[in-house]
Amino acid sequence: MATVFLGLGSNMGDRVRYLCEARNAIRQEVGEIVAGSSVLENEAVGFTGNTFCNQVIKVETTLPPENLLQKTQEIEQKMGRTEKTTLAQGTPIYSNRIIDIDILLYDDLQIDTETLTIPHPRMPEREFVMKLLNEIER
């Protein structure tokens, strides 16, 4: 059993409801949610967009990292997310989204492949992520 921390974010429509739907899908398809932070509202980072609601959850899972990534992306797609973050000359291009599920940490693994980087590479730059992570890992 692995312990993972996932960052959830939504900045379209009923943002809090989308976070709830994502948590329910994660419970069904990924593993048991053993802790969750409060929901924090903050401005979009890296682009001009709607205000986000964000949350960090701690999950116990049997899925290996690549399967976890695939499953979280499937959940995003089922919930209606159509565009993923793209890169332009190495710089991420962000857009508004119904739901975003980021793998922040996976046990103490360090992974850097073409499709997956753990710990999440921009996690330390995002004060709201660190605040929510610290909230459930005091």
Accessible surface in RSA format (square Angstrom, percent):
REM  Atomic radii and reference values for relative SASA: ProtOr
REM  Chains: A
REM  Algorithm: Lee & Richards
REM  Probe-radius: 1.40
REM  Slices: 20
REM RES _ NUM      All-atoms   Total-Side   Main-Chain    Non-polar    All polar
REM                ABS   REL    ABS   REL    ABS   REL    ABS   REL    ABS   REL
RES MET A   1   162.60  84.2  86.48  57.2  76.11 181.2  88.17  75.0  74.43  98.6
RES ALA A   2     9.01   8.3   7.69  11.9   1.32   3.0   7.95  11.2   1.06   2.8
RES THR A   3    33.12  23.6  32.37  32.8   0.74   1.8  14.43  19.4  18.68  28.2
RES VAL A   4     0.00   0.0   0.00   0.0   0.00   0.0   0.00   0.0   0.00   0.0
RES PHE A   5    16.75   8.4  16.75  10.4   0.00   0.0  16.75  10.2   0.00   0.0
RES LEU A   6     0.00   0.0   0.00   0.0   0.00   0.0   0.00   0.0   0.00   0.0
RES GLY A   7    10.47  12.9   0.00   N/A  10.47  12.9   9.21  25.3   1.26   2.8
RES LEU A   8     2.52   1.4   0.00   0.0   2.52   6.3   1.12   0.8   1.40   3.8
RES GLY A   9     3.75   4.6   0.00   N/A   3.75   4.6   2.56   7.0   1.19   2.7
RES SER A  10     0.00   0.0   0.00   0.0   0.00   0.0   0.00   0.0   0.00   0.0
RES ASN A  11     1.51   1.0   0.00   0.0   1.51   3.6   0.00   0.0   1.51   1.5
RES MET A  12    74.46  38.6  71.17  47.1   3.29   7.8  70.24  59.7   4.21   5.6
RES GLY A  13    68.18  84.1   0.00   N/A  68.18  84.1  37.54 103.0  30.65  68.6
RES ASP A  14    78.49  55.0  65.42  65.1  13.06  30.9  27.09  63.8  51.40  51.3
RES ARG A  15    58.57  24.6  56.03  28.6   2.53   6.0   8.10  11.1  50.46  30.6
RES VAL A  16    83.91  55.2  83.35  75.5   0.56   1.3  83.35  72.4   0.56   1.5
RES ARG A  17   116.69  49.0 111.00  56.6   5.69  13.5  51.41  70.3  65.28  39.6
RES TYR A  18    34.28  16.0  34.28  19.5   0.00   0.0   7.71   5.8  26.57  32.8
RES LEU A  19     0.25   0.1   0.25   0.2   0.00   0.0   0.25   0.2   0.00   0.0
RES CYS A  20    49.52  37.5  49.52  55.2   0.00   0.0   7.58  19.2  41.93  45.2
RES GLU A  21    63.19  36.3  58.25  44.1   4.94  11.8  30.41  58.8  32.78  26.8
RES ALA A  22     0.00   0.0   0.00   0.0   0.00   0.0   0.00   0.0   0.00   0.0
RES ARG A  23    46.49  19.5  46.49  23.7   0.00   0.0   5.79   7.9  40.69  24.7
RES ASN A  24    67.68  46.7  66.45  64.2   1.23   3.0  18.21  43.8  49.47  47.8
RES ALA A  25    18.86  17.3  16.26  25.1   2.60   5.9  18.21  25.6   0.65   1.7
RES ILE A  26     0.00   0.0   0.00   0.0   0.00   0.0   0.00   0.0   0.00   0.0
RES ARG A  27   121.17  50.9 102.30  52.1  18.87  44.9  47.14  64.4  74.03  44.9
RES GLN A  28   148.93  83.3 110.08  80.4  38.85  92.5  39.36  83.8 109.56  83.1
RES GLU A  29    50.82  29.2  32.26  24.4  18.56  44.2  25.68  49.7  25.14  20.5
RES VAL A  30    10.20   6.7   0.00   0.0  10.20  24.6   1.57   1.4   8.63  23.4
RES GLY A  31    18.28  22.5   0.00   N/A  18.28  22.5  17.49  48.0   0.78   1.8
RES GLU A  32   117.33  67.4 107.33  81.2  10.01  23.8  40.51  78.3  76.83  62.7
RES ILE A  33    31.52  17.9  10.61   7.9  20.92  50.4  10.61   7.6  20.92  56.8
RES VAL A  34    66.15  43.5  31.22  28.3  34.93  84.2  37.37  32.5  28.78  78.1
RES ALA A  35    31.25  28.7  20.50  31.6  10.75  24.5  31.04  43.7   0.21   0.6
RES GLY A  36    42.11  51.9   0.00   N/A  42.11  51.9   9.70  26.6  32.41  72.6
RES SER A  37     5.90   5.0   0.00   0.0   5.90  13.6   0.62   1.3   5.28   7.4
RES SER A  38    61.73  52.2  48.74  65.1  12.98  29.9  48.50 103.3  13.23  18.5
RES VAL A  39    61.60  40.5  33.40  30.2  28.20  67.9  33.40  29.0  28.20  76.5
RES LEU A  40    44.67  24.9  44.01  31.5   0.65   1.6  44.67  31.4   0.00   0.0
RES GLU A  41   102.56  58.9  79.82  60.4  22.74  54.1  25.52  49.4  77.05  62.9
RES ASN A  42    28.78  19.8  21.05  20.3   7.73  18.6  26.34  63.4   2.43   2.4
RES GLU A  43   121.27  69.6 117.54  88.9   3.73   8.9  62.03 120.0  59.25  48.4
RES ALA A  44    19.11  17.6   1.64   2.5  17.47  39.8   1.81   2.6  17.30  45.8
RES VAL A  45    71.55  47.1  60.84  55.1  10.71  25.8  63.95  55.6   7.60  20.6
RES GLY A  46    62.10  76.6   0.00   N/A  62.10  76.6  30.44  83.5  31.66  70.9
RES PHE A  47    42.23  21.1  18.78  11.6  23.45  61.0  32.49  19.7   9.74  27.9
RES THR A  48   143.59 102.1 113.85 115.4  29.74  70.9  82.17 110.4  61.42  92.9
RES GLY A  49    25.71  31.7   0.00   N/A  25.71  31.7   8.42  23.1  17.29  38.7
RES ASN A  50    75.97  52.4  68.17  65.9   7.80  18.8  20.70  49.8  55.27  53.4
RES THR A  51    42.31  30.1  36.71  37.2   5.60  13.4  16.21  21.8  26.10  39.5
RES PHE A  52    12.52   6.3  12.52   7.8   0.00   0.0  12.52   7.6   0.00   0.0
RES CYS A  53     6.66   5.0   6.66   7.4   0.00   0.0   0.00   0.0   6.66   7.2
RES ASN A  54    12.35   8.5  12.35  11.9   0.00   0.0   2.15   5.2  10.20   9.9
RES GLN A  55    14.50   8.1  13.67  10.0   0.82   2.0   0.00   0.0  14.50  11.0
RES VAL A  56     1.60   1.1   1.60   1.5   0.00   0.0   1.60   1.4   0.00   0.0
RES ILE A  57     0.07   0.0   0.07   0.1   0.00   0.0   0.07   0.1   0.00   0.0
RES LYS A  58    46.63  22.7  46.63  28.6   0.00   0.0   6.66   6.0  39.96  42.6
RES VAL A  59     0.00   0.0   0.00   0.0   0.00   0.0   0.00   0.0   0.00   0.0
RES GLU A  60    40.90  23.5  38.90  29.4   2.00   4.8  17.86  34.5  23.04  18.8
RES THR A  61     1.42   1.0   0.00   0.0   1.42   3.4   1.38   1.9   0.04   0.1
RES THR A  62   108.59  77.2  81.05  82.2  27.54  65.6  57.77  77.6  50.82  76.8
RES LEU A  63    38.43  21.4  38.25  27.4   0.18   0.5  38.43  27.0   0.00   0.0
RES PRO A  64    69.65  50.8  66.38  60.5   3.26  11.9  69.65  57.5   0.00   0.0
RES PRO A  65    21.46  15.6  21.46  19.6   0.00   0.0  21.46  17.7   0.00   0.0
RES GLU A  66    83.61  48.0  78.43  59.3   5.18  12.3  59.34 114.8  24.27  19.8
RES ASN A  67    70.38  48.5  66.91  64.7   3.48   8.4   4.67  11.2  65.72  63.5
RES LEU A  68     0.00   0.0   0.00   0.0   0.00   0.0   0.00   0.0   0.00   0.0
RES LEU A  69    29.46  16.4  29.46  21.1   0.00   0.0  29.46  20.7   0.00   0.0
RES GLN A  70   105.72  59.1 101.56  74.2   4.16   9.9  32.16  68.5  73.56  55.8
RES LYS A  71    54.68  26.7  54.41  33.4   0.26   0.6  19.20  17.3  35.48  37.8
RES THR A  72     0.67   0.5   0.67   0.7   0.00   0.0   0.07   0.1   0.60   0.9
RES GLN A  73    60.49  33.8  60.33  44.1   0.16   0.4   9.40  20.0  51.09  38.7
RES GLU A  74    52.08  29.9  50.80  38.4   1.29   3.1  24.57  47.5  27.51  22.5
RES ILE A  75     1.44   0.8   0.96   0.7   0.49   1.2   1.44   1.0   0.00   0.0
RES GLU A  76     1.60   0.9   1.60   1.2   0.00   0.0   1.24   2.4   0.36   0.3
RES GLN A  77   118.73  66.4 103.55  75.7  15.17  36.1  31.11  66.2  87.61  66.4
RES LYS A  78   144.72  70.6 104.46  64.1  40.26  95.9  87.98  79.2  56.74  60.4
RES MET A  79    30.14  15.6  11.66   7.7  18.48  44.0  19.32  16.4  10.82  14.3
RES GLY A  80    34.47  42.5   0.00   N/A  34.47  42.5  25.84  70.9   8.63  19.3
RES ARG A  81    14.54   6.1   5.90   3.0   8.64  20.6   5.92   8.1   8.62   5.2
RES THR A  82   128.30  91.2  89.70  90.9  38.59  92.0  73.76  99.1  54.54  82.4
RES GLU A  83   110.30  63.3 103.66  78.4   6.64  15.8  35.75  69.2  74.55  60.9
RES LYS A  84    87.55  42.7  75.83  46.5  11.72  27.9  63.29  57.0  24.26  25.8
RES THR A  85    50.02  35.6  26.59  27.0  23.43  55.8  21.56  29.0  28.46  43.0
RES THR A  86    81.86  58.2  76.80  77.9   5.06  12.1  67.72  91.0  14.14  21.4
RES LEU A  87   127.47  71.0  95.56  68.4  31.91  80.2  95.56  67.1  31.91  85.9
RES ALA A  88    50.44  46.4  40.35  62.3  10.09  22.9  46.90  66.0   3.54   9.4
RES GLN A  89   190.49 106.5 143.01 104.5  47.48 113.0  61.87 131.7 128.62  97.5
RES GLY A  90    62.45  77.0   0.00   N/A  62.45  77.0  31.18  85.6  31.27  70.0
RES THR A  91    81.14  57.7  79.56  80.7   1.58   3.8  51.35  69.0  29.79  45.0
RES PRO A  92    29.59  21.6  22.54  20.5   7.05  25.6  22.54  18.6   7.05  43.8
RES ILE A  93    90.88  51.7  84.82  63.2   6.05  14.6  86.68  62.4   4.19  11.4
RES TYR A  94    30.31  14.2  16.24   9.2  14.07  36.6  15.64  11.8  14.67  18.1
RES SER A  95    38.54  32.6  33.78  45.1   4.76  11.0  32.00  68.1   6.54   9.2
RES ASN A  96    59.87  41.3  44.28  42.8  15.59  37.5   6.70  16.1  53.17  51.4
RES ARG A  97    21.23   8.9  19.13   9.8   2.10   5.0   3.09   4.2  18.14  11.0
RES ILE A  98    33.88  19.3  32.95  24.5   0.93   2.2  32.95  23.7   0.93   2.5
RES ILE A  99     0.00   0.0   0.00   0.0   0.00   0.0   0.00   0.0   0.00   0.0
RES ASP A 100    19.43  13.6  19.20  19.1   0.23   0.5   0.26   0.6  19.17  19.1
RES ILE A 101     7.69   4.4   0.00   0.0   7.69  18.5   0.00   0.0   7.69  20.9
RES ASP A 102    35.21  24.7  32.22  32.1   2.99   7.1   3.25   7.6  31.97  31.9
RES ILE A 103     7.99   4.5   2.38   1.8   5.61  13.5   2.38   1.7   5.61  15.2
RES LEU A 104     3.63   2.0   3.63   2.6   0.00   0.0   3.63   2.5   0.00   0.0
RES LEU A 105    43.75  24.4  43.75  31.3   0.00   0.0  43.75  30.7   0.00   0.0
RES TYR A 106    15.55   7.3  15.18   8.6   0.36   0.9   5.85   4.4   9.70  12.0
RES ASP A 107    70.99  49.7  44.88  44.7  26.11  61.7  24.30  57.2  46.69  46.6
RES ASP A 108   132.02  92.5 106.44 105.9  25.58  60.5  49.02 115.4  83.00  82.8
RES LEU A 109    73.02  40.7  67.56  48.3   5.46  13.7  69.54  48.8   3.49   9.4
RES GLN A 110   157.19  87.9 125.73  91.9  31.45  74.9  31.72  67.5 125.46  95.2
RES ILE A 111    35.58  20.2  29.32  21.8   6.27  15.1  33.58  24.2   2.01   5.4
RES ASP A 112   124.98  87.5  91.12  90.7  33.86  80.1  28.88  68.0  96.10  95.8
RES THR A 113    69.14  49.2  51.64  52.4  17.50  41.7  61.46  82.6   7.68  11.6
RES GLU A 114   182.81 105.0 138.69 104.9  44.12 105.0  60.85 117.7 121.96  99.6
RES THR A 115    93.40  66.4  68.07  69.0  25.33  60.4  70.26  94.4  23.14  35.0
RES LEU A 116    12.06   6.7   7.95   5.7   4.12  10.3  10.99   7.7   1.08   2.9
RES THR A 117    47.55  33.8  38.51  39.0   9.04  21.5  22.00  29.5  25.55  38.6
RES ILE A 118     2.73   1.6   0.51   0.4   2.22   5.4   0.51   0.4   2.22   6.0
RES PRO A 119    52.37  38.2  48.56  44.3   3.81  13.8  48.56  40.1   3.81  23.7
RES HIS A 120    20.32  11.1  18.43  12.8   1.89   4.8   9.15   9.4  11.17  13.0
RES PRO A 121    68.03  49.6  43.13  39.3  24.90  90.5  52.61  43.4  15.42  95.8
RES ARG A 122    69.63  29.2  69.63  35.5   0.00   0.0  21.63  29.6  48.00  29.1
RES MET A 123    15.65   8.1  14.64   9.7   1.01   2.4  15.65  13.3   0.00   0.0
RES PRO A 124    94.58  68.9  70.45  64.2  24.13  87.7  71.74  59.2  22.83 141.9
RES GLU A 125   132.75  76.2  96.20  72.8  36.55  87.0  50.01  96.7  82.74  67.6
RES ARG A 126    30.37  12.8  28.22  14.4   2.15   5.1   5.87   8.0  24.49  14.8
RES GLU A 127   145.08  83.3 136.80 103.5   8.28  19.7  55.20 106.8  89.88  73.4
RES PHE A 128    32.50  16.3  28.77  17.8   3.73   9.7  31.03  18.8   1.47   4.2
RES VAL A 129    13.00   8.6  13.00  11.8   0.00   0.0  13.00  11.3   0.00   0.0
RES MET A 130    60.85  31.5  60.85  40.3   0.00   0.0  60.85  51.7   0.00   0.0
RES LYS A 131   119.25  58.2 109.80  67.4   9.45  22.5  71.49  64.4  47.76  50.9
RES LEU A 132     1.79   1.0   1.79   1.3   0.00   0.0   1.79   1.3   0.00   0.0
RES LEU A 133    13.23   7.4  13.23   9.5   0.00   0.0  13.23   9.3   0.00   0.0
RES ASN A 134    86.64  59.7  85.54  82.7   1.10   2.7  24.59  59.2  62.04  60.0
RES GLU A 135    51.69  29.7  37.25  28.2  14.44  34.4  19.39  37.5  32.30  26.4
RES ILE A 136    29.70  16.9   7.76   5.8  21.94  52.9  13.55   9.8  16.14  43.8
RES GLU A 137    83.66  48.0  58.90  44.6  24.76  58.9  19.61  37.9  64.05  52.3
RES ARG A 138   231.39  97.2 156.61  79.8  74.78 178.0  98.36 134.4 133.03  80.6
END  Absolute sums over single chains surface
CHAIN  1 A     7486.1       5842.0       1644.1       3813.1       3673.0
END  Absolute sums over all chains
TOTAL          7486.1       5842.0       1644.1       3813.1       3673.0
